[in-house]
Amino acid sequence: MRHSRSRRVLRRADHVWFCCQRDFDAFSPRSASILPNVVAYSDITPESVATSEPIVLMVGSMWYRPNRDAAEAFLQWCWPEIRRLAPGARFRIVGEVSADQRQRWTSAPGVECPGFVDDLAAEYCQARVTVAPIRSGGGTQIKALESLSHGRAPVVTTFVAEGFAPHLKDGDALYVADEPAQQVRRVVEILKTPSKGEAVARRGQEVVRQTFSHRCFVETVATSLAPLVAALS
């Protein structure tokens, strides 16, 4: 039903911009292009992961159900095993969160929910690895790009990775893990051996700066509008 309404609206447009290939393929309007996400550049380097703390970071507003469901699943199916294999690990869930959720989640060992923070860069800088175990929702999960911009390798689901195809590939610019056992293995690997995530973060940071930049955004808009402007002149 939602897609049917969206298609009716899109038919009225002369051109449509989508933020990822997945949404583009779902609607395929007659005139459309993919408009890349844009994230701010960071001076945090992947090499700094060597001096980071054994922190697993998840960023997102927890009033948004796909984020909340992902955090719940990770806490239930992954976190106990991660703590068993890496006893000093901490899981920081950063973003708006209700008092009830904070109280329930922080009852688990090593879990911290600071809520909204003023300095997100500091959160990335102190973390060793990030997770985006999202399995539903619309658009792209820009938190994966933010993680790479800040020099940290993200462990994401296939759903998240599809939003950045073909630019970010598994094992090259991020890590894809769908099953809890896979997520645990990858996260623990980076927690125990930070260099495992360094090369991926370095490559991902390079891709983000080349592809998900303000320059690419402007170029895509200009190219898309050129035929429309010519038709009106």
N, C-alpha and C positions, 0 to 999 in steps of 0.2 A: 504494500500500500504506500509506504513512504517513498519507494523508488518510483512508483507510478506518478505520484504528485510531483516529484523532482523532475521527471522526464517532461511533464506538461509545462513546467516553468522553464526548463532549459530550451524547449522548442521555440520559445519567444526570443531567445538571445541570438545575436549575430555571431557571437564568439563566446566560448566558455573556457575558463581556466580551471584546471584541476591541480590538486597539490600532489597527486601520485598516480602512477600507472594503473593501480588497482581500481581507483575510482573512474579513471578515464575509460578503462575497459568495460566497466559496469554500465556506463551510459552511452559512450561512443556517439556523441552528437556530430552533426555534419561539419561543424567548424570548431575545433578545440585544440588546446595545447596544455602541456604540463608546466605549471609555474613552480619553480623550485622554492622550497622553504629557505628562509634566511635566518642564520644565527649569528650572534655577535662573536667576533674573534676573541680569543683569549691568549694571554702570554704564558699560560701554564703549559709546561712541556711534558710529554710522556715520560721523560727521564725522571721527573719528580716523583713518580710512583714508587721509586725505590725508598724514599724517605716518608712515604705515606703510612697511615695507620691501617690495621686490618679491618677496614670498614667497607661494608657492602652498602651502596647507596641506591635508593629509589626515589625519584623526584616526580611529583605530580599532585594535583589537587584531588583529595580523597573523597570529595563530594561527587566526583565523576565516577559513575558506577564501574566502567571498565577498569579504571585505576584501582578502585577499592577492591573489586573482585580479584584482580591480579595480586594485590598485596596480601589479601586473605589466603589465596591459594599458595603463594610462596611461603608465607608463615606456617601454614599447615603442613605442606608436603616437602618443603626444602630446608627451612631454617633449622629444625631440630637436628638433621643430619649434618648440616654445615657446622653447627656448633659442636657436634660430637667430633668431627674431623679437624676442626680448627677452633679449639675451645676459647681462644681470646677474641674471636670475631665479634663485630658489632654490626647490627643492621639498622641504618638510619633511614626512616621514611620521612622525607622532607616535602612539605606542602600542606595546604589547608586540611585540617582533620578535626572531626568532632570530638568533644570531650569523652564520649562513650567509647569511640574507637581508640583514642589515645590510651585510655585506661585499660582497655582489653588487650591491645597489642603490646603495650609496654609491660604487661605482666609476664611475658615470655622473656627468658634470659637473653640479655644482650640487645634487646630491641629498644630503640629510641625514636620518639616522634616529636621533634621540636616544633612542628607546624610550619607556618610561613617564616622564612628567614630573609633578612635584608641582604645578606652577602652569599649568593648561591655559589659564586666562584670559590669561596672558602670551603664550602661543603665538598665540591669536586676535588679541590686540592688535597684535602685530608683523606679522601676515600681512596681505596685501592682498586675497586671494581664497581661498576654500576649494573643494575638489572632493570629490564623493562619487560616483565613477563605478561604483557598485555595480549589478550586473545580476541578482542572485539572493539567496536567503536568505528568512528569515521575519520577520514583524513589520514594524516601521518602522525607518528609518535615522535614529535620534535625533540623529545628528551634524549633520544639516541644521538641526534646530531649535536645537542648541547654537550653530551658526555664526551664525544670525540673532539669537539672544539676545545674542551678543557683537558684534553690529553688523557682521557680514561677510556679503556676498552669496555663497551657495553655488552652484556649477555642478554640477548633478546629472543623473542619467539619468531617463528616464521611469519606470523601476521605482521609484526613490526617491521621485519626486514623487507617484506614485500612492498612496503610503502616507499622504500628508497631504492628499489631495483631500477636499473641494473648497476647502479653506482657503488653500493655498499654490499660486498659479497662476504659470505661466511668464511672465517679464517683469514681474510685479507684485510677488511676494514671494520669488522665486528665479529661477534660470535653468535651463532644461532643454536638455541637449545630449546626444544619443546617439552620433552618429558622431564619430570622432576629429577630423576637420576642424572640426566644429562646436564641440567642446570646446576645441580650440586657439584658434579665433577668439574665443570668448567670454573665455577666460582671458587671452589677450594683450590684448584690448580693455581689460579691467579693470586689468591690470598697467600699461598705458601711460597709461590715463586713469581714475584711481581714482574720479572722480565718477560714472562709468558704473555702478558697483556701489553707490554711496551711497544713491540713491533706493530701489532694490530692497531694500537692507538695512534702511533705515528703515521701509519698509512691512512687511517681514517681521518685524522686531522688534516692531512694533505688533500684528500678528496673533498672534505667539507669546504675547505678554503677555495678550492678550484670550481666546485660545482654548485654548492649551496651558498652562494655569495650574493651580495647586493648587485654586483655587476651582472651576474647571470640573470637575476630577477629582472633588472631593467632591460636587458637585451631581449629576453623572452617577451616582455610586454610590448616593446617597440616593434618586434617582428610580427607579433600577432595583430597589432593595431594598424600596421602599414597598409594592408589591402583595404581595410575599412575606411581609413582616412582618404586613400586614393579614390575610392568610390564616391565619397562625398564632395571631392574637390572638382 
